[in-house]
Amino acid sequence: MSFQDYDIGIIGGGIIGLATAMRLTQEYPAYKVVVLEKDSEIATHQTGHNSGVMHAGIYYAPGTQKANFCSTGGQLLREFCDERGIEYEMCGKVIIANTEEEIPRLDDLFQRGTANGAMGLEMVGPERLRELEPHAAGLKAIWSPNTGIIDFMKVSHAYATEFREGGGDLLTGTPLRGVVRRDNRLYMETPRGEITAKHIINCAGLYADSVARMMGVDPGLRIVPFRGEYFSIKPERANLVNGLIYPVPNPAMPFLGVHFTKRINGSVEAGPNAVLAFAREGYKKTSFNMSETFATITYPGFLKMAMKYWKTGFDEQWRSMRKSVFLKSLQTLMPEIQMDDLAEPGAGVRAQSIDRNGNLLQDFAISQTENAIHVLSAPSPGATSSLTISRYIVDIAKNSFGLAA
Ligand SMILES: Cc1cc2nc3c(=O)[nH]c(=O)nc-3n(C[C@H](O)[C@H](O)[C@H](O)COP(=O)(O)OP(=O)(O)OC[C@H]3O[C@@H](n4cnc5c(N)ncnc54)[C@H](O)[C@@H]3O)c2cc1C
């Protein structure tokens, strides 16, 4: 077997691709595995631009993959980090109801969280909320002590190290540009020339649908990029926040609403909102990619989604344009936060999968086709769940690729 011939090619060096690569080399060391990452560094997109929260598994409808993967994933992740000395902090989180009409939704979240195995949840009133988060305001809140913060880039680098030590090849600066099927092998076209594999696992994040199409697969959905914009809180005001302070989310939307997030480096962020991005890796308001934007706006599922959610979309866009509106949302959780407290803006871009009927996929979507597995939707809590998602993918690979230990 030459350098360019592999048993399994993984597309994408984000946290899901790397967790899967690590697990494959641990469970099936006889197989040659390569990860192709288009950028010169790993984990710089969703993984490197996320909120860094180890979710406890509160929000997710029972029976969904998010519900099944999140709390066990968090537990496995903490064990992994403990063994390798990767820092994390279980700072806890409050989800706050501010109006009477949010209270039934908060009660519902409490039931869901308990059913999903999120440990230690407590329903608290204003007094206990003040003890936990002295600067937050609300009528009632869920306290989740089992929610934490971490640097998912560091976790991804640890997965990559174990993968390489297990004999895997990680090729950065190697975008997949096309796939040709020939003689029972998949020929992956890259700037390094052709690299072949018997099987492909597509973990390309914001480009997972494009990679599926390169393989002749109709994914039945389109990834639409949504930019999540946030502000950092000035360092001298970071002490307003002890941990994580969230609102009650709108159950129809896959986003959690603007919130306060303590980061593992001690800084605090406020946000994110969710606005349509005009490029899949469009981290700035001015980012624009003509062909990607054209593909989004002419996709029938996007048009149906836009008709359903135009009001929410308009509100989010308005909040993106007006810092004062952003501030007002934050003040519902923390009345004393002021315009002067909001410093450096930043953003992440999420890969939001939308089906042909205009539905926003809320759950993970992992499908298999001939010689391939495609991760077509890996929203939050994908990073928290990376070790359970990788276990799920490797189990599919074992059966459908016929892997033998
Ligand atoms: C704003 C935001 C906040 C979030 N907050 C949290 C959180 O607090 N907690 C949590 O658990 N989850 C969170 N998530 C979700 C989490 O970040 C994702 O579930 C996770 O990062 C997905 O990982 P991935 O490997 O699938 O994608 P990515 O990290 O996007 O990686 C995909 C990789 O594929 C590469 N690639 C793409 N196309 C090609 C190609 N053709 N050839 C080669 N390589 C290619 C890309 O360069 C990229 O490195 C958040 C997500 C966002 C966007």
The ligand as an SDF file (V2000), in Angstrom:
LIG
                    3D

 53 58  0  0  0  0  0  0  0  0999 V2000
  -21.6190   29.6230   17.2720 C   0  0  0  0  0  0  0  0  0  0  0  0
  -21.6030   28.1860   17.7410 C   0  0  0  0  0  0  0  0  0  0  0  0
  -21.6350   27.8970   19.1060 C   0  0  0  0  0  0  0  0  0  0  0  0
  -21.6290   26.5630   19.5400 C   0  0  0  0  0  0  0  0  0  0  0  0
  -21.5570   26.2960   20.8710 N   0  0  0  0  0  0  0  0  0  0  0  0
  -21.4170   25.0120   21.2820 C   0  0  0  0  0  0  0  0  0  0  0  0
  -21.1990   24.7170   22.6560 C   0  0  0  0  0  0  0  0  0  0  0  0
  -21.0680   25.6180   23.4820 O   0  0  0  0  0  0  0  0  0  0  0  0
  -21.1270   23.4260   23.0290 N   0  0  0  0  0  0  0  0  0  0  0  0
  -21.2430   22.3930   22.1260 C   0  0  0  0  0  0  0  0  0  0  0  0
  -21.1920   21.2360   22.5440 O   0  0  0  0  0  0  0  0  0  0  0  0
  -21.4000   22.6440   20.8150 N   0  0  0  0  0  0  0  0  0  0  0  0
  -21.4780   23.9220   20.3770 C   0  0  0  0  0  0  0  0  0  0  0  0
  -21.6200   24.1930   19.0460 N   0  0  0  0  0  0  0  0  0  0  0  0
  -21.6910   23.0700   18.1020 C   0  0  0  0  0  0  0  0  0  0  0  0
  -20.3150   22.5150   17.8100 C   0  0  0  0  0  0  0  0  0  0  0  0
  -19.3560   23.5440   17.6610 O   0  0  0  0  0  0  0  0  0  0  0  0
  -20.4020   21.6530   16.5610 C   0  0  0  0  0  0  0  0  0  0  0  0
  -21.3610   20.6420   16.7930 O   0  0  0  0  0  0  0  0  0  0  0  0
  -19.0810   20.9850   16.2010 C   0  0  0  0  0  0  0  0  0  0  0  0
  -18.0160   21.8900   16.2370 O   0  0  0  0  0  0  0  0  0  0  0  0
  -19.2000   20.3570   14.8300 C   0  0  0  0  0  0  0  0  0  0  0  0
  -17.9340   19.8180   14.5150 O   0  0  0  0  0  0  0  0  0  0  0  0
  -17.6130   19.3440   13.0580 P   0  0  0  0  0  0  0  0  0  0  0  0
  -16.3160   18.6380   13.1240 O   0  0  0  0  0  0  0  0  0  0  0  0
  -18.7970   18.6290   12.5010 O   0  0  0  0  0  0  0  0  0  0  0  0
  -17.5290   20.7000   12.1910 O   0  0  0  0  0  0  0  0  0  0  0  0
  -16.3500   21.7670   12.0160 P   0  0  0  0  0  0  0  0  0  0  0  0
  -15.7180   22.1140   13.2970 O   0  0  0  0  0  0  0  0  0  0  0  0
  -16.9570   22.9040   11.2420 O   0  0  0  0  0  0  0  0  0  0  0  0
  -15.2830   21.0110   11.1490 O   0  0  0  0  0  0  0  0  0  0  0  0
  -15.4860   20.6720    9.7890 C   0  0  0  0  0  0  0  0  0  0  0  0
  -14.1190   20.7040    9.1130 C   0  0  0  0  0  0  0  0  0  0  0  0
  -14.2590   20.2290    7.7770 O   0  0  0  0  0  0  0  0  0  0  0  0
  -13.3370   20.9540    6.9710 C   0  0  0  0  0  0  0  0  0  0  0  0
  -13.7550   20.8280    5.5780 N   0  0  0  0  0  0  0  0  0  0  0  0
  -14.8680   21.3210    5.0070 C   0  0  0  0  0  0  0  0  0  0  0  0
  -14.9100   21.0120    3.6900 N   0  0  0  0  0  0  0  0  0  0  0  0
  -13.7830   20.2960    3.4270 C   0  0  0  0  0  0  0  0  0  0  0  0
  -13.2380   19.7050    2.2660 C   0  0  0  0  0  0  0  0  0  0  0  0
  -13.8630   19.7870    1.0750 N   0  0  0  0  0  0  0  0  0  0  0  0
  -12.0520   19.0520    2.3500 N   0  0  0  0  0  0  0  0  0  0  0  0
  -11.3930   18.9490    3.5290 C   0  0  0  0  0  0  0  0  0  0  0  0
  -11.8630   19.5260    4.6890 N   0  0  0  0  0  0  0  0  0  0  0  0
  -13.0450   20.1730    4.6310 C   0  0  0  0  0  0  0  0  0  0  0  0
  -13.4270   22.3760    7.5250 C   0  0  0  0  0  0  0  0  0  0  0  0
  -12.3150   23.1610    7.1730 O   0  0  0  0  0  0  0  0  0  0  0  0
  -13.5440   22.1150    9.0170 C   0  0  0  0  0  0  0  0  0  0  0  0
  -12.2740   22.1400    9.6670 O   0  0  0  0  0  0  0  0  0  0  0  0
  -21.6270   25.5020   18.5820 C   0  0  0  0  0  0  0  0  0  0  0  0
  -21.5930   25.8000   17.2160 C   0  0  0  0  0  0  0  0  0  0  0  0
  -21.5530   27.1270   16.7970 C   0  0  0  0  0  0  0  0  0  0  0  0
  -21.4450   27.4070   15.3380 C   0  0  0  0  0  0  0  0  0  0  0  0
  1  2  1  0
  2  3  1  0
  2 52  2  0
  3  4  2  0
  4  5  1  0
  4 50  1  0
  5  6  2  0
  6  7  1  0
  6 13  1  0
  7  8  2  0
  7  9  1  0
  9 10  1  0
 10 11  2  0
 10 12  1  0
 12 13  2  0
 13 14  1  0
 14 15  1  0
 14 50  1  0
 15 16  1  0
 16 17  1  0
 16 18  1  0
 18 19  1  0
 18 20  1  0
 20 21  1  0
 20 22  1  0
 22 23  1  0
 23 24  1  0
 24 25  2  0
 24 26  1  0
 24 27  1  0
 27 28  1  0
 28 29  2  0
 28 30  1  0
 28 31  1  0
 31 32  1  0
 32 33  1  0
 33 34  1  0
 33 48  1  0
 34 35  1  0
 35 36  1  0
 35 46  1  0
 36 37  1  0
 36 45  1  0
 37 38  2  0
 38 39  1  0
 39 40  1  0
 39 45  2  0
 40 41  1  0
 40 42  2  0
 42 43  1  0
 43 44  2  0
 44 45  1  0
 46 47  1  0
 46 48  1  0
 48 49  1  0
 50 51  2  0
 51 52  1  0
 52 53  1  0
M  END
$$$$
